[in-house]
């Protein structure tokens, strides 16, 4: 969850993090199409790039404006539980974008939900806690947030 993230001044971080970000930018812009070429240019190994590429990023203005989250949870196969979960999410000011629900097996159904959180009232971890407090909702997990 969000408690796994830190905001840190790049001046105190090892240089490899800046270089990984540079490689990601070079790949995204099309300046380079091969990771091996881009990492040579900035002076890091491919293994260093792959080790950190999914863990370091620079928040952009567009990312801050879009703000989306992907959550998963498991529902008991009982009437009204999904509705209560969706109402809880709506009450937090989130915009539900997609819902993928599996067919219930052994009276449980997994749900993956994407939502806009730009206008969210409160913190995402508080919403997740409130969802997990709903009777019949379990295994609530924040899969991604941008």
C-alpha positions in Angstrom: 0.0 0.0 0.0 1.0 3.6 0.2 3.0 3.1 3.3 5.5 1.3 1.1 6.4 4.5 -0.7 8.7 7.4 0.3 9.3 10.8 -1.2 13.0 11.3 -1.1 15.2 14.1 -2.5 17.2 12.6 -5.4 20.3 14.3 -4.1 20.6 11.7 -1.3 19.9 8.7 -3.5 22.5 6.6 -5.4 23.2 7.7 -8.9 21.8 4.5 -10.4 18.2 5.6 -9.7 18.6 8.7 -11.8 20.2 6.6 -14.6 17.3 4.1 -14.5 14.8 7.0 -14.9 16.9 8.4 -17.8 16.8 5.0 -19.5 13.0 4.8 -19.0 12.6 8.3 -20.5 14.9 7.4 -23.5 12.8 4.3 -24.2 9.5 6.0 -23.8 10.5 8.8 -26.1 11.7 6.4 -28.8 15.2 7.8 -28.7 16.3 4.1 -28.1 14.4 1.0 -28.9 16.8 -1.5 -27.3 17.4 -1.5 -23.5 21.0 -2.7 -24.0 21.8 0.5 -26.1 20.1 2.9 -23.6 21.9 1.4 -20.5 25.2 1.6 -22.3 24.6 5.3 -23.0 23.9 6.2 -19.4 26.5 3.8 -17.9 24.6 1.2 -16.0 24.1 -2.6 -16.4 21.0 -4.2 -17.8 20.6 -6.0 -14.5 20.6 -2.8 -12.6 18.0 -1.3 -14.9 15.7 -4.4 -14.6 16.2 -4.5 -10.9 14.9 -0.9 -10.3 12.8 -0.1 -13.4 9.4 -0.9 -11.8 10.4 0.8 -8.5 11.6 4.3 -9.3 9.7 6.9 -11.2 9.3 10.6 -11.5 5.7 11.8 -10.9 4.5 13.8 -13.9 1.9 16.6 -13.9 -0.4 14.4 -16.2 -0.1 11.5 -13.8 -1.0 13.7 -10.9 -4.1 14.9 -12.8 -5.3 11.5 -14.0 -4.9 9.5 -10.7 -6.2 6.0 -11.2 -6.1 3.0 -8.9 -6.6 -0.7 -9.4 -7.9 -2.8 -6.5 -8.8 -6.4 -6.0 -11.0 -8.2 -3.5 -13.0 -11.3 -2.9 -16.7 -11.3 -2.3 -18.9 -13.9 -0.7 -21.7 -15.0 -3.1 -24.5 -13.1 -1.2 -26.9 -10.5 -2.4 -25.9 -6.9 -1.8 -22.2 -7.2 -1.0 -20.9 -5.9 -4.3 -23.5 -3.1 -4.1 -22.3 -2.1 -0.7 -18.7 -2.2 -1.8 -19.5 0.0 -4.8 -21.4 2.4 -2.7 -18.5 2.7 -0.3 -16.2 3.5 -3.1 -18.6 6.0 -4.5 -19.0 7.7 -1.1 -15.2 8.3 -1.2 -15.7 10.3 -4.4 -14.0 7.7 -6.6 -15.2 7.2 -10.2 -15.6 3.5 -10.9 -14.2 2.8 -14.4 -14.2 -1.0 -14.9 -15.3 -4.0 -12.9 -14.1 -7.5 -13.7 -15.8 -10.2 -11.6 -15.2 -13.9 -11.9 -18.0 -16.4 -11.7 -18.4 -17.4 -8.0 -16.6 -20.7 -7.2 -17.2 -22.2 -3.8 -19.4 -19.2 -2.9 -16.5 -16.7 -3.5 -15.9 -14.4 -6.4 -12.8 -12.4 -7.2 -13.2 -8.8 -8.3 -10.7 -6.4 -10.0 -11.9 -2.9 -10.1 -10.3 0.2 -11.7 -11.3 3.6 -10.5 -10.5 7.3 -10.9 -9.2 8.7 -7.6 -8.5 12.2 -8.6 -11.4 13.6 -6.5 -11.1 11.0 -3.7 -12.2 12.2 -0.3 -9.7 10.7 2.2 -6.8 8.3 1.9 -6.7 5.2 -0.3 -5.6 3.0 2.7 -8.7 4.2 4.7 -11.0 3.2 1.8 -9.3 -0.2 1.6 -9.8 -0.7 5.3 -13.4 0.3 5.1 -13.9 -2.2 2.2 -12.3 -5.0 4.2 -14.7 -4.2 7.1 -17.7 -5.0 4.9 -19.1 -8.4 5.9 -18.5 -10.7 3.0 -15.5 -8.8 1.5 -12.0 -10.2 2.0 -8.5 -10.1 0.6 -8.7 -6.4 -0.3 -5.5 -5.4 -2.1 -4.3 -2.2 -3.8 -2.7 -3.6 -7.0 -1.7 -0.3 -8.6 -2.0 3.4 -8.3 -0.9 6.1 -10.6 
